[in-house]
Amino acid sequence: MSEGLNVVVLDDDPGISQVLKELIETFYTWGNVVAFSDAEKAIAWCLKRDVGLGIFVVDVFLKGMSGFFFLDTIEPKFPAAHEDAIIISGKASEDVVDMCLASNVTYLLE
């Protein structure tokens, strides 16, 4: 693992997760890009890290939980998780936008 700030990609579709990882790796050079399609595994991995996580690219709807719940779960260890998150959604409804605003997430990609 790099000593820089790593990027965590979380999407419940393994294909999308991998495509996003590969895309980000083409330009992101300050750390590693780690992709997950299982939210529980992503949470466990993040909570084992002491430092070095800088950006979270998270799908808004995951199997069994929301991307916001994922961010809430890792926030005690990474207080800036919400501010450093990019929420992704295939359909960014008004409710998704409202959830982003309420959670202090300022980056939303549809």
N, C-alpha and C positions, 0 to 999 in steps of 0.2 A: 504494500500500500504506500501511496505517496504521502509525503509530509504536508501537502497542501490541503486545500479545502475540497473535500469530495462532494460529489453530486449523488443524491439518492433518487432513483426513478422508481415509482411504484404505480403499476397499472395491473389490474387483474387479468388482462389479456396478455399472455406471454409474448405474443408477436409484437404488439404495440410497445410493450416494455423494452423489448430488444431493439426495435427500430429507433425508439427515442434515445436509448443508450448509445447506439452507433452514431446517430446524428449529432448528439452532444459531444461525443468523442472527437468529431471532426474539427471542432473549434475550441473546446475547453481544454486548457493545458495546465491549469493550476492545481490539479488533483485528479483523482480517479473518478470514473462514473460507474456506479453500482446499480444494477437493475433487479427489481423484484416483481413477482406476480402474486406473491402471497403476503398479505399485510402482516400476519403474525410473525413471519420470518423477518420481514423488514423491521418490525418493532424490536424484535429480539436483537437483531444485528445493530441497530442504532443505539439501543440501550447498553450494549457492551462496549461502545466506543467512548473514549474520554473526550476527545477533541477531534477536529478535522472534518466535521460535516458543515457544509456551507449553504447548499442549495437543495431544496426538496421539490421534485417534479412529481405531483401526485394527482391521480385520477380522482374526480369528485365522488364517483360511486364505485365502491369496491365490493367484492363478494363478502357479505356479512358485516360490513362497516362502511363508514364514509371516510373520505380523505381527511375531513376535518377531525374525525375521531382519532385517526392516525396521528395527526399533528398535535392534538391535545395530549395523547399518550406519551409522546416523546418530548413535549414541551418542558417538563421539569428538568430534563437533562440538557435540552437545547432551547433556552428561553426565546430565542429569535426564530424559532421554527415557522411560525405563522408569517412573520414578515419576510422570511427568506424562501417562502414557498411559491411555486407556480402551480396553480390548480388547472388541470386540463379536463375538458368535457367535450363529448360529442355533440351535446346540445346544452348550451348555457342558457337555461331559462331564467326568468326574473328571480325565482327562488334561489338558484345557484348564485346569482350575482349578490343577492341579499345575504346569503350565508357567507360569502367571501368578505363582504363589508363588515358583517357582525363579528367575524373571526380575525379581523385585521390582516386579511390576505389581499394584497393589492395587485396581484398578477393572475390573470385568468386567460387561458387560451381555449378557444373553441375549435 
